[in-house]
């Protein structure tokens, strides 16, 4: 589905959210996303109850170096949930339950074999400067280590 099939709501000022809207139909939901810039992809996933508007300043600050992709989860922002969606995080999680979020992370062949660290960081929306991240048992740093990957 294209942006011209969806009108930008009047409550979203173009000056604050100057991005072309993209849409895709997934399992009965109309999912809106922003896809701006060029370079390595940077996927920006919002939490609950926000939407891609949260990342507007980050996208503007990084789109000259990265392809910034920011989807709105079904039922949030400019996305529409499928009928009967009814998702809330707490309706599906149980105390002590471990949620595995498995994704394929392709590493280009040009990178070569070796050990690589997968890290995350937080950034000030106004200045795009790194914010301290705290991990259990570690002093605050600009990023947090998620895991180490081995490429062969």
C-alpha positions as CSV (number, residue, x, y, z in Angstrom):
1,X,0.0,0.0,0.0
2,X,1.4,3.4,-0.9
3,X,1.4,6.7,1.0
4,X,-0.9,8.3,-1.6
5,X,-3.6,5.8,-0.5
6,X,-3.3,7.1,3.0
7,X,-3.7,10.8,3.9
8,X,-1.5,12.2,6.6
9,X,-3.7,13.1,9.6
10,X,-4.1,16.8,10.2
11,X,-2.8,16.4,13.8
12,X,0.7,15.6,12.5
13,X,2.5,18.8,11.4
14,X,4.8,18.3,8.4
15,X,7.5,20.4,10.0
16,X,7.7,18.0,13.0
17,X,7.4,14.7,11.0
18,X,8.9,15.5,7.5
19,X,9.0,11.9,6.3
20,X,7.3,10.0,3.4
21,X,5.0,7.4,4.8
22,X,5.1,3.8,3.6
23,X,2.6,1.0,4.4
24,X,2.5,-2.7,4.2
25,X,-0.3,-5.1,4.9
26,X,0.6,-7.9,7.4
27,X,-1.9,-10.4,8.7
28,X,-4.8,-8.0,8.3
29,X,-2.9,-5.1,9.9
30,X,-1.9,-2.0,8.0
31,X,1.6,-1.2,9.2
32,X,3.1,2.2,8.7
33,X,6.8,2.8,8.5
34,X,9.4,5.4,7.8
35,X,12.3,4.5,5.5
36,X,14.8,7.4,5.2
37,X,18.4,7.8,4.2
38,X,21.1,5.6,2.8
39,X,23.9,3.4,4.2
40,X,23.7,0.5,6.6
41,X,20.2,-0.1,7.9
42,X,19.3,1.1,11.4
43,X,16.0,-0.4,12.7
44,X,14.3,1.9,15.2
45,X,11.6,0.0,17.2
46,X,9.4,2.0,19.6
47,X,8.1,0.7,22.9
48,X,4.6,0.8,24.3
49,X,2.7,3.3,24.0
50,X,4.8,5.3,21.5
51,X,5.3,5.3,17.7
52,X,7.9,6.3,15.1
53,X,7.4,9.9,15.9
54,X,9.6,9.2,18.9
55,X,12.6,8.8,16.5
56,X,12.0,11.9,14.3
57,X,15.1,13.8,15.5
58,X,17.3,10.7,15.4
59,X,16.2,9.9,11.8
60,X,16.9,13.5,10.7
61,X,20.3,13.4,12.5
62,X,21.4,10.0,11.1
63,X,19.8,9.6,7.6
64,X,22.8,11.1,5.9
65,X,24.8,8.0,7.2
66,X,22.2,5.3,7.8
67,X,19.0,3.9,6.2
68,X,16.7,4.6,9.1
69,X,13.6,2.3,9.3
70,X,11.0,3.0,11.9
71,X,7.8,1.0,11.9
72,X,4.7,1.8,13.9
73,X,3.5,-1.4,15.7
74,X,-0.1,-2.4,14.8
75,X,-2.5,-0.2,16.6
76,X,0.1,2.6,17.3
77,X,0.9,5.8,15.4
78,X,-0.2,5.6,11.8
79,X,-0.6,1.8,11.8
80,X,-3.9,0.0,12.1
81,X,-4.3,-3.2,13.9
82,X,-6.2,-6.2,12.4
83,X,-9.7,-6.8,13.8
84,X,-9.5,-8.7,17.1
85,X,-5.8,-7.9,17.5
86,X,-6.1,-7.2,21.3
87,X,-2.4,-7.3,22.0
88,X,-0.9,-5.9,25.2
89,X,2.5,-7.1,26.4
90,X,1.2,-8.1,29.8
91,X,-1.7,-10.1,28.4
92,X,0.8,-12.6,26.9
93,X,3.7,-12.6,29.4
94,X,4.0,-14.6,32.6
95,X,6.2,-14.0,35.7
96,X,9.6,-15.7,35.1
97,X,8.9,-16.4,31.5
98,X,11.8,-15.9,29.1
99,X,10.8,-14.3,25.8
100,X,13.2,-15.3,22.9
101,X,13.2,-12.8,20.1
102,X,15.2,-14.7,17.4
103,X,16.3,-12.7,14.3
104,X,18.7,-13.5,11.5
105,X,21.5,-11.0,11.5
106,X,23.4,-11.3,8.2
107,X,27.0,-10.4,8.3
108,X,28.4,-9.5,4.8
109,X,31.1,-11.8,3.5
110,X,33.5,-8.8,3.2
111,X,33.5,-8.5,7.0
112,X,35.5,-11.7,7.3
113,X,35.7,-14.3,10.0
114,X,36.2,-13.4,13.7
115,X,34.4,-12.3,16.9
116,X,32.0,-9.4,16.8
117,X,30.1,-7.7,19.6
118,X,26.4,-6.8,19.3
119,X,25.8,-3.7,21.3
120,X,22.9,-1.3,21.9
121,X,22.9,2.4,22.9
122,X,20.6,5.2,23.9
123,X,20.7,8.7,22.4
124,X,19.4,12.1,23.3
125,X,16.6,12.9,20.8
126,X,17.4,16.6,20.6
127,X,21.2,16.3,20.1
128,X,21.7,12.7,19.0
129,X,24.5,12.3,21.6
130,X,25.0,9.0,23.4
131,X,23.4,8.6,26.9
132,X,24.8,6.4,29.6
133,X,23.5,2.8,29.7
134,X,23.7,0.8,32.9
135,X,24.1,-3.0,33.0
136,X,24.0,-5.1,36.2
137,X,27.4,-5.3,37.7
138,X,28.9,-2.8,35.2
139,X,29.6,1.0,35.5
140,X,27.5,3.1,33.1
141,X,28.8,3.2,29.6
142,X,27.7,4.6,26.2
143,X,26.5,1.2,25.1
144,X,25.5,-2.2,26.5
145,X,26.8,-5.5,25.2
146,X,24.0,-7.9,24.1
147,X,26.1,-10.8,22.9
148,X,29.3,-11.8,21.1
149,X,28.9,-13.3,17.6
150,X,31.2,-15.6,15.8
151,X,31.6,-15.4,12.0
152,X,33.3,-18.2,10.2
